[in-house]
């Protein structure tokens, strides 16, 4: 590694850096690195491996750089004889270049391939500002040759585009499924609401129909009482109103039938049974009073009082 002995340390192509990112170096990039190198301002040491501490021994120094034919070469000085022998014997066949974050300033050049040798008397080099350095191993190729051709780059881009399209299609499929599930859920909710509304309407229709039938039955029953002379025609409206009010009251009362049996009857039914049991000319019984309620006392009707009487 004498003076004017040029060692290749980088070449054009795409490589993976120490952070796992792909870095592409063109001939123009290598030219810029070579032009910017000034050992008087910042000299780059030769190291074994990439130092992990702030201080590490330097096994030589990069004296100058040059860029030719898509390759970057370094000329080294102050390289110990032991290091030259190790390299000559093939112990360190590969190099790795470390750049500053600007990707132009050379930080150091590392020999790769074996353990660091024990060589005394080497000055230590400080890397106090190298925490964000970009290390690129130009020997660790993506295969045999580290250079990515235009065809390889296009193929890689095509593969990435294919993966992207597949992900987009999968995302669209998942969105479609989600939309479909939402539509099914909305349909189910709408069907449930419709069913509840139909049930409510059916219940209301049935209540109205039942009220109509019961009203007709009540009307017919009172008409029969009038015809039998047990209710005066003038009392008919009051009897109907009183019976309708009793029909809204819950609860039952016991009724002793003529044959001795005891029946549990609603208040309305008990009222009609008492009216039907009266003689045709009787007007003074307790249940003759309700017809008179239609004359103004019906607003004060209290079913509880009637129940107490029964």
C-alpha positions as CSV (number, residue, x, y, z in Angstrom):
1,X,0.0,0.0,0.0
2,X,2.8,2.4,-0.9
3,X,2.4,5.9,-2.2
4,X,0.5,6.1,-5.5
5,X,-0.8,2.7,-4.8
6,X,-4.6,3.1,-5.5
7,X,-7.1,0.8,-3.8
8,X,-10.7,0.6,-5.0
9,X,-13.0,1.5,-2.2
10,X,-16.4,2.1,-4.0
11,X,-18.1,1.7,-7.3
12,X,-21.3,2.8,-9.0
13,X,-24.5,0.8,-8.2
14,X,-27.1,0.3,-5.5
15,X,-26.1,-1.0,-2.1
16,X,-27.6,-1.5,1.4
17,X,-26.2,0.8,4.0
18,X,-25.8,0.1,7.8
19,X,-29.4,1.3,8.4
20,X,-30.8,-1.2,5.9
21,X,-31.6,1.4,3.3
22,X,-30.7,1.1,-0.4
23,X,-28.2,3.7,-1.5
24,X,-27.5,4.3,-5.2
25,X,-24.1,5.8,-6.2
26,X,-23.6,7.2,-9.7
27,X,-20.4,8.2,-11.3
28,X,-21.3,11.8,-10.5
29,X,-21.6,10.9,-6.8
30,X,-18.2,9.3,-6.7
31,X,-16.7,12.3,-8.5
32,X,-18.2,14.6,-5.8
33,X,-16.8,12.4,-3.0
34,X,-13.3,12.5,-4.6
35,X,-13.4,16.3,-5.2
36,X,-14.6,17.1,-1.7
37,X,-11.9,15.1,0.1
38,X,-9.3,17.4,1.7
39,X,-7.1,15.7,4.3
40,X,-5.9,19.0,5.5
41,X,-9.4,19.9,6.6
42,X,-10.6,16.4,7.5
43,X,-8.5,13.3,6.9
44,X,-10.1,9.9,6.9
45,X,-8.5,7.0,8.7
46,X,-8.1,3.4,7.7
47,X,-9.7,1.1,10.3
48,X,-10.4,-2.6,10.9
49,X,-14.2,-2.9,10.7
50,X,-16.4,0.0,11.6
51,X,-15.6,1.5,15.0
52,X,-18.4,1.4,17.5
53,X,-16.8,3.8,20.0
54,X,-15.7,7.4,20.0
55,X,-12.1,6.5,19.8
56,X,-10.4,3.8,17.7
57,X,-6.9,3.2,16.3
58,X,-6.0,4.3,12.8
59,X,-4.1,1.8,10.7
60,X,-3.3,4.4,8.1
61,X,-4.8,7.5,6.5
62,X,-6.4,8.3,3.2
63,X,-4.1,10.7,1.5
64,X,-6.2,11.3,-1.6
65,X,-9.1,10.0,-3.7
66,X,-9.8,9.8,-7.4
67,X,-12.8,8.7,-9.4
68,X,-12.3,6.9,-12.7
69,X,-14.6,4.7,-14.8
70,X,-17.4,4.5,-12.2
71,X,-14.9,3.5,-9.5
72,X,-13.6,5.4,-6.5
73,X,-10.0,4.8,-5.5
74,X,-8.0,5.8,-2.4
75,X,-4.3,6.3,-1.8
76,X,-3.2,5.5,1.7
77,X,-0.2,6.7,3.8
78,X,1.3,5.7,7.1
79,X,0.1,2.1,6.8
80,X,2.0,-0.2,9.2
81,X,4.0,-3.1,7.6
82,X,1.9,-5.6,9.6
83,X,-1.2,-4.4,8.0
84,X,0.3,-4.5,4.5
85,X,1.3,-8.1,5.2
86,X,-2.2,-9.1,6.4
87,X,-3.8,-7.6,3.3
88,X,-1.2,-9.2,1.0
89,X,-2.0,-12.6,2.5
90,X,-5.7,-12.1,1.8
91,X,-7.0,-11.7,5.3
92,X,-8.8,-8.5,4.4
93,X,-10.1,-8.7,0.9
94,X,-13.0,-6.2,1.2
95,X,-13.4,-2.6,2.1
96,X,-16.3,-0.6,3.4
97,X,-16.7,3.1,3.1
98,X,-18.3,5.3,5.8
99,X,-19.7,8.7,4.8
100,X,-21.0,11.6,6.7
101,X,-24.7,12.3,6.5
102,X,-24.2,14.6,3.5
103,X,-23.1,11.4,1.6
104,X,-20.2,13.4,0.2
105,X,-17.6,13.7,3.0
106,X,-15.6,10.6,3.6
107,X,-15.5,9.6,7.3
108,X,-13.3,6.5,7.2
109,X,-12.4,3.4,5.1
110,X,-12.7,0.0,6.9
111,X,-10.9,-3.3,6.1
112,X,-13.3,-6.2,6.4
113,X,-12.7,-9.9,6.7
114,X,-11.1,-10.8,10.1
115,X,-10.5,-9.7,13.7
116,X,-8.6,-6.5,14.4
117,X,-4.9,-7.2,14.7
118,X,-2.9,-6.2,17.8
119,X,-0.5,-3.5,16.5
120,X,1.2,-1.2,19.0
121,X,2.1,2.4,18.6
122,X,-0.9,3.5,16.5
123,X,-2.5,6.9,17.1
124,X,-6.1,7.0,18.1
125,X,-8.6,8.8,15.9
126,X,-11.7,10.4,17.4
127,X,-15.2,10.1,15.9
128,X,-17.0,12.6,18.1
129,X,-19.2,13.8,15.2
130,X,-19.8,10.5,13.5
131,X,-23.0,9.3,15.2
132,X,-25.0,9.8,12.0
133,X,-22.4,8.4,9.6
134,X,-23.6,6.4,6.6
135,X,-21.7,3.2,6.2
136,X,-21.8,1.3,2.9
137,X,-20.2,-2.1,2.4
138,X,-19.2,-2.2,-1.3
139,X,-18.0,-5.8,-0.9
140,X,-21.4,-7.0,0.4
141,X,-23.0,-7.3,-3.0
142,X,-26.5,-8.1,-3.8
143,X,-25.2,-11.3,-5.3
144,X,-21.8,-11.5,-7.0
145,X,-21.7,-8.0,-8.4
146,X,-22.9,-5.1,-6.4
147,X,-23.8,-3.0,-9.3
148,X,-27.5,-2.8,-10.2
149,X,-28.0,-2.5,-14.0
150,X,-30.8,-0.5,-15.5
151,X,-32.6,-3.7,-16.4
152,X,-32.3,-4.9,-12.8
153,X,-33.6,-1.6,-11.5
154,X,-36.5,-1.7,-13.9
155,X,-37.3,-5.2,-12.9
156,X,-37.2,-4.3,-9.2
157,X,-39.4,-1.3,-9.8
158,X,-41.8,-3.6,-11.7
159,X,-41.9,-6.0,-8.7
160,X,-42.6,-3.2,-6.3
161,X,-45.3,-1.8,-8.5
162,X,-46.9,-5.3,-8.7
163,X,-46.8,-5.6,-4.9
164,X,-48.3,-2.1,-4.6
165,X,-51.1,-3.0,-7.0
166,X,-51.8,-6.2,-5.1
167,X,-52.0,-4.3,-1.9
168,X,-54.4,-1.8,-3.5
169,X,-56.6,-4.6,-4.8
170,X,-56.6,-6.2,-1.4
171,X,-57.5,-2.9,0.2
172,X,-60.3,-2.4,-2.3
173,X,-61.6,-5.9,-1.6
174,X,-61.6,-5.3,2.2
175,X,-63.4,-2.0,1.7
176,X,-66.0,-3.6,-0.5
177,X,-66.6,-6.3,2.1
178,X,-66.9,-3.7,4.8
179,X,-69.4,-1.7,2.6
180,X,-71.4,-4.9,2.0
181,X,-71.5,-5.8,5.7
182,X,-72.7,-2.2,6.4
183,X,-75.4,-2.5,3.8
184,X,-76.5,-5.9,5.2
185,X,-76.6,-4.4,8.7
186,X,-78.6,-1.4,7.4
187,X,-81.1,-3.7,5.7
188,X,-81.4,-5.8,8.9
189,X,-82.0,-2.6,10.9
190,X,-84.6,-1.4,8.4
191,X,-86.4,-4.8,8.4
192,X,-86.4,-4.8,12.2
193,X,-87.9,-1.3,12.3
194,X,-90.5,-2.2,9.7
195,X,-91.5,-5.3,11.6
196,X,-91.8,-3.3,14.8
197,X,-94.0,-0.7,13.1
198,X,-96.2,-3.4,11.6
199,X,-96.5,-5.1,15.0
200,X,-97.5,-1.8,16.6
201,X,-100.0,-1.1,13.8
202,X,-101.4,-4.6,14.1
203,X,-101.8,-4.2,17.8
204,X,-103.5,-0.8,17.4
205,X,-105.8,-2.3,14.6
206,X,-106.7,-5.2,16.9
207,X,-107.4,-2.9,19.8
208,X,-109.6,-0.8,17.6
209,X,-111.4,-3.9,16.2
210,X,-111.9,-5.3,19.7
211,X,-113.2,-2.0,20.9
212,X,-115.7,-1.9,18.0
213,X,-116.9,-5.5,18.6
214,X,-117.2,-4.9,22.4
215,X,-119.1,-1.6,21.7
216,X,-121.5,-3.4,19.4
217,X,-122.0,-6.2,21.9
218,X,-122.5,-3.7,24.7
219,X,-125.0,-1.8,22.5
220,X,-126.9,-4.9,21.7
221,X,-127.0,-6.0,25.4
222,X,-128.4,-2.6,26.6
223,X,-130.9,-2.6,23.7
224,X,-132.1,-6.0,25.0
225,X,-132.5,-4.6,28.5
226,X,-134.5,-1.6,27.2
227,X,-136.7,-4.0,25.2
228,X,-137.2,-6.2,28.3
229,X,-138.3,-3.1,30.3
230,X,-135.4,-3.3,32.7
231,X,-133.8,0.0,31.4
232,X,-135.8,3.0,30.4
233,X,-135.0,4.4,26.9
234,X,-134.0,7.7,28.4
235,X,-131.4,5.8,30.6
236,X,-129.8,3.9,27.7
237,X,-127.0,6.4,27.0
238,X,-126.1,6.5,30.7
239,X,-126.0,2.7,31.0
240,X,-123.8,2.4,27.9
241,X,-121.4,5.0,29.3
242,X,-121.2,3.5,32.7
243,X,-120.7,0.0,31.3
244,X,-117.9,1.3,29.0
245,X,-116.1,2.8,32.0
246,X,-116.4,-0.4,33.9
247,X,-114.8,-2.2,31.0
248,X,-111.6,-0.2,31.4
249,X,-111.2,-1.2,35.0
250,X,-109.0,-4.2,35.9
251,X,-109.9,-6.7,38.5
252,X,-112.8,-9.1,39.0
253,X,-115.5,-9.7,41.6
254,X,-117.3,-12.9,42.7
255,X,-120.9,-13.4,41.6
256,X,-123.2,-15.9,43.1
257,X,-125.3,-17.5,40.3
258,X,-128.9,-18.7,40.9
259,X,-127.7,-22.3,40.7
260,X,-125.4,-21.7,43.7
261,X,-122.1,-21.5,41.7
262,X,-119.7,-18.7,42.3
263,X,-118.2,-17.0,39.2
264,X,-115.4,-14.5,38.9
265,X,-116.7,-11.7,36.7
266,X,-115.4,-8.4,35.4
267,X,-117.0,-5.3,36.8
268,X,-118.9,-4.7,33.5
269,X,-120.2,-8.2,33.3
270,X,-121.3,-8.1,37.0
271,X,-123.1,-4.8,36.2
272,X,-125.0,-6.4,33.3
273,X,-125.8,-9.5,35.3
274,X,-127.4,-7.4,38.0
275,X,-129.4,-5.4,35.4
276,X,-130.6,-8.5,33.7
277,X,-131.6,-10.1,37.0
278,X,-133.9,-7.2,37.9
279,X,-137.7,-7.4,37.4
280,X,-138.9,-5.4,34.4
281,X,-140.7,-2.8,36.6
282,X,-137.9,-2.3,39.2
283,X,-136.3,1.1,39.1
284,X,-135.1,1.7,42.7
285,X,-132.3,-0.9,43.0
286,X,-128.7,0.2,43.4
287,X,-128.0,-0.3,39.7
288,X,-130.9,1.8,38.6
289,X,-128.7,4.8,39.8
290,X,-126.0,4.5,37.1
291,X,-128.4,5.3,34.3
292,X,-129.1,8.5,36.1
293,X,-125.3,9.2,36.1
294,X,-125.7,10.2,32.5
295,X,-127.6,13.2,33.7
296,X,-124.5,14.9,35.1
297,X,-123.0,12.7,37.8
298,X,-121.1,10.4,35.4
299,X,-118.0,12.7,35.6
300,X,-117.7,11.8,39.2
301,X,-117.9,8.0,38.6
302,X,-115.6,6.1,40.8
303,X,-115.3,2.4,39.9
304,X,-113.6,1.7,43.3
305,X,-116.8,2.7,45.1
306,X,-118.8,0.3,42.9
307,X,-116.4,-2.5,43.5
308,X,-116.8,-1.9,47.3
309,X,-120.6,-2.2,46.9
310,X,-120.2,-5.4,45.0
